[in-house]
Amino acid sequence: MTTTNPSTRAPRRRLSKPERRVQLLEMARELIRDAGTDGFTLGRLADRAGVTKPLVYDHFGDRAGVFAELYREFEARQRSTLSAALAEAEPRLPVIAELVSGAYIDCCLAEGRELADVVAALSGFAALEGVRQEAEDAYLAMCRTALEPFAGSLGLAQLQAIVGAGDALARSALSSRISADQARTTLTSVVLAVAGTTGSTQED
């Protein structure tokens, strides 16, 4: 029987800093899924990832930094999903409204309860309110660009109605109070209402 001398084994490849950051964020999502944000600490994250605690601090600073990065990552995926869908979309308001709604609801559902926990945790850090505002502004700008060719000028209050309704509907879908299809359909109706039409007069 042949045995391998541990000293002759190929050393495990050291992760680059960007790769380590991706790994840590994935481990953070797992921890939040298992224990919620209340049970989340950088020490537990370090243990889960098999790294030292100072390394985790070097990447994120503190637990609020982890929550902020998870939220930014989600928002970036949400904008990327919407951008990709709009790039191939037929230029009709009902189609655009469905894509805006579908991207919002589907991304929230894909993140699951972890996102809701992270959003709730962020609200406990006054200094991080700007993180949420920055991400929301970027998403609303995309919605404005997509909808205004059909709806005319849209104000901030109108656009925020989309996000507010989307958040509420996604929470209800996550808790199984409504179906994902109901959430998408209802949010589409909200988007069309915000655009000032039911879609029947702007088909062409």
C-alpha positions as CSV (number, residue, x, y, z in Angstrom):
1,M,0.0,0.0,0.0
2,T,1.4,3.3,-1.0
3,T,1.0,6.4,1.2
4,T,1.5,10.0,0.3
5,N,3.9,12.0,2.4
6,P,2.1,15.1,3.5
7,S,5.2,17.1,2.7
8,T,4.9,16.1,-0.9
9,R,1.3,17.1,-1.5
10,A,0.7,20.1,-3.7
11,P,0.1,23.2,-1.6
12,R,-3.5,24.5,-1.6
13,R,-3.7,27.6,-3.9
14,R,-3.9,30.8,-2.0
15,L,-6.9,32.9,-2.9
16,S,-6.4,36.4,-4.3
17,K,-8.0,39.2,-2.4
18,P,-11.0,39.5,-4.8
19,E,-11.5,35.7,-4.6
20,R,-11.3,35.7,-0.9
21,R,-13.9,38.5,-0.7
22,V,-16.3,36.4,-2.9
23,Q,-15.7,33.4,-0.6
24,L,-16.3,35.4,2.6
25,L,-19.5,36.9,1.2
26,E,-20.8,33.4,0.3
27,M,-20.0,32.2,3.8
28,A,-21.7,35.3,5.3
29,R,-24.9,34.4,3.3
30,E,-24.7,30.9,4.7
31,L,-24.3,32.1,8.3
32,I,-27.3,34.5,7.9
33,R,-29.4,31.7,6.4
34,D,-28.5,29.4,9.3
35,A,-28.7,31.9,12.3
36,G,-30.0,35.2,11.1
37,T,-28.2,38.5,11.4
38,D,-28.5,38.6,15.2
39,G,-26.2,35.6,15.4
40,F,-23.8,36.9,12.9
41,T,-20.3,37.9,14.0
42,L,-17.0,38.4,12.2
43,G,-15.5,35.7,14.4
44,R,-18.1,33.2,13.3
45,L,-17.5,34.2,9.7
46,A,-13.8,33.7,10.1
47,D,-14.4,30.2,11.5
48,R,-16.8,29.3,8.7
49,A,-14.4,30.4,6.1
50,G,-11.3,28.8,7.8
51,V,-9.4,32.1,8.0
52,T,-8.2,34.4,10.7
53,K,-10.4,37.1,12.2
54,P,-8.0,39.9,11.3
55,L,-8.3,38.9,7.7
56,V,-12.1,39.3,7.8
57,Y,-11.7,42.7,9.5
58,D,-9.3,43.7,6.7
59,H,-11.9,43.0,4.1
60,F,-15.0,44.5,5.8
61,G,-14.0,46.5,8.9
62,D,-17.0,45.3,11.0
63,R,-20.2,43.4,10.7
64,A,-22.0,46.4,9.3
65,G,-19.5,46.4,6.5
66,V,-20.4,42.9,5.7
67,F,-24.1,43.7,5.6
68,A,-23.5,46.7,3.4
69,E,-21.5,44.7,0.9
70,L,-24.1,42.0,0.7
71,Y,-26.7,44.6,0.0
72,R,-24.6,46.3,-2.7
73,E,-24.0,42.9,-4.3
74,F,-27.8,42.2,-4.4
75,E,-28.6,45.6,-5.9
76,A,-25.9,45.2,-8.5
77,R,-27.4,41.8,-9.6
78,Q,-30.8,43.3,-9.7
79,R,-29.7,46.1,-11.9
80,S,-27.8,43.7,-14.1
81,T,-30.8,41.5,-14.5
82,L,-33.1,44.3,-15.5
83,S,-30.5,45.8,-17.8
84,A,-30.1,42.5,-19.7
85,A,-33.8,42.0,-20.0
86,L,-34.4,45.6,-21.3
87,A,-31.7,45.2,-23.9
88,E,-33.7,42.6,-25.7
89,A,-37.2,44.0,-25.0
90,E,-39.9,44.9,-27.4
91,P,-40.4,48.7,-27.1
92,R,-43.9,48.6,-25.7
93,L,-45.0,49.8,-22.3
94,P,-46.8,46.6,-21.1
95,V,-43.6,44.6,-22.0
96,I,-41.3,47.0,-20.2
97,A,-43.6,47.1,-17.1
98,E,-43.6,43.3,-16.9
99,L,-39.8,43.2,-17.2
100,V,-39.3,45.9,-14.5
101,S,-41.7,44.0,-12.2
102,G,-40.3,40.5,-13.0
103,A,-36.7,41.6,-12.4
104,Y,-37.6,43.2,-9.0
105,I,-39.6,40.3,-7.7
106,D,-37.5,37.5,-9.0
107,C,-34.2,38.9,-7.6
108,C,-35.8,39.4,-4.2
109,L,-37.1,35.8,-4.2
110,A,-33.8,34.5,-5.4
111,E,-32.1,36.1,-2.4
112,G,-34.7,34.6,0.0
113,R,-35.1,35.6,3.7
114,E,-31.3,36.4,3.9
115,L,-31.9,39.7,2.0
116,A,-34.8,40.7,4.3
117,D,-32.6,40.0,7.3
118,V,-29.8,42.1,5.8
119,V,-32.1,45.0,5.0
120,A,-33.5,44.9,8.5
121,A,-30.0,44.9,9.9
122,L,-28.9,47.8,7.8
123,S,-31.7,49.9,9.2
124,G,-30.0,49.6,12.6
125,F,-26.9,51.4,11.4
126,A,-27.6,55.0,10.8
127,A,-24.3,55.5,9.0
128,L,-25.3,52.9,6.4
129,E,-28.6,54.6,5.3
130,G,-26.6,56.1,2.5
131,V,-25.8,52.6,1.2
132,R,-29.5,51.9,0.7
133,Q,-30.2,55.3,-0.7
134,E,-27.4,55.1,-3.2
135,A,-28.6,51.6,-4.4
136,E,-32.2,52.7,-4.6
137,D,-31.3,55.8,-6.6
138,A,-29.4,53.7,-9.1
139,Y,-32.3,51.4,-9.6
140,L,-34.9,54.2,-9.9
141,A,-32.7,55.8,-12.5
142,M,-32.9,52.6,-14.6
143,C,-36.7,52.5,-14.2
144,R,-37.0,56.1,-15.2
145,T,-34.9,55.6,-18.3
146,A,-37.0,52.5,-19.3
147,L,-40.4,54.0,-18.6
148,E,-40.2,57.7,-19.6
149,P,-40.2,57.1,-23.4
150,F,-43.8,55.8,-22.9
151,A,-45.0,57.7,-19.8
152,G,-43.4,61.1,-20.0
153,S,-41.6,62.7,-17.1
154,L,-41.8,60.6,-13.9
155,G,-41.3,62.2,-10.5
156,L,-39.4,60.6,-7.5
157,A,-42.6,59.8,-5.6
158,Q,-44.0,57.9,-8.6
159,L,-40.8,55.9,-9.0
160,Q,-40.6,55.2,-5.2
161,A,-44.1,53.7,-5.4
162,I,-42.7,50.9,-7.6
163,V,-39.9,50.1,-5.0
164,G,-42.3,50.3,-2.1
165,A,-44.8,48.0,-3.7
166,G,-42.1,45.7,-4.9
167,D,-40.7,45.3,-1.4
168,A,-44.1,44.6,0.2
169,L,-45.1,42.1,-2.5
170,A,-41.8,40.3,-2.4
171,R,-42.1,39.9,1.4
172,S,-45.6,38.5,1.0
173,A,-44.3,36.0,-1.6
174,L,-41.4,35.0,0.5
175,S,-43.7,34.2,3.4
176,S,-46.1,32.3,1.0
177,R,-49.0,34.7,1.6
178,I,-49.2,35.2,-2.1
179,S,-47.6,33.4,-5.1
180,A,-44.7,34.7,-7.1
181,D,-46.9,35.1,-10.1
182,Q,-49.4,37.2,-8.1
183,A,-46.5,39.4,-6.9
184,R,-45.2,40.0,-10.5
185,T,-48.7,40.6,-11.9
186,T,-49.6,43.1,-9.1
187,L,-46.4,44.9,-9.4
188,T,-46.8,45.2,-13.2
189,S,-50.2,46.9,-12.5
190,V,-48.5,49.3,-10.1
191,V,-45.8,50.1,-12.8
192,L,-48.5,50.7,-15.4
193,A,-50.5,52.9,-12.9
194,V,-47.3,54.9,-12.2
195,A,-46.8,55.4,-15.9
196,G,-50.3,56.8,-16.1
197,T,-51.9,54.2,-18.3
198,T,-53.3,50.7,-18.3
199,G,-51.2,50.0,-21.4
200,S,-54.3,49.9,-23.7
201,T,-53.5,53.2,-25.4
202,Q,-49.8,52.8,-25.9
203,E,-49.5,49.5,-27.6
204,D,-47.9,50.9,-30.7
